Amino acid sequence: MSERMWFMNTLVSVHVAHGESQDGVSVLESRAPRGDSPPMHVHQEDEIFYVLDGRMLVRVAGEDHLLRPGETFLAPRGKPHSYRIDSQEARWLVVTPRGDFERFVRAFSREAPSAELPLPAGPPTPAEAEALAEACRKHGIELVGPPPSF
């Protein structure tokens, strides 16, 4: 059974933890509701998205890419990127090479008592936004703009 956690409004399941492979590869499965979208950000490891169910828009360096089930997209390290869920719900894999992103997710998550999505939290409060920004700073992620809007 995969380890599960709630990362903001997303259910994350760890399929391959970075410590399990010699290269630090991490494979996380994410499931999120319509409209889920983190702020535009930059980190220093490639991020591969593979859509299992639903549709998601991935924005990288100002270009939008609509992904459907079975499609893969690479968000290169050092490029501003984000995503937005465009279907009722989506499920996708995130593959990263060094575990930096996985460590960030673990640091900002809480244990998921079930395989269900967390209750919607709504827009973050100023304190929650600052906590997210601080967690990002600690894990080498730079927030560079708002999430992609509809």
TAHU-V239868 format. One record per backbone hydrogen bond with DSSP energy under -1.0 kcal/mol. CO is the residue of the C=O (numbers start at 0). NH is the residue of the N-H. If there is no record, write none. Layout:
CO NH
CO NH
This chain:
2 13
3 111
4 11
5 109
6 9
9 6
10 30
11 4
12 28
15 26
16 19
25 95
26 14
26 15
27 93
28 12
29 91
30 10
31 89
32 35
35 84
39 143
39 144
40 80
41 141
42 77
46 74
47 94
48 72
49 92
50 69
52 90
54 85
55 66
56 83
57 64
58 81
59 62
62 59
64 57
66 55
67 70
70 50
72 48
74 46
75 78
79 60
80 40
81 58
83 56
84 34
87 33
89 31
90 51
90 52
91 29
92 49
93 27
94 47
95 25
98 102
99 103
100 104
101 105
102 106
103 107
109 5
124 128
125 129
126 130
127 131
128 132
129 133
130 134
131 135
132 136
133 137
134 138
135 140
136 139
141 41
144 39
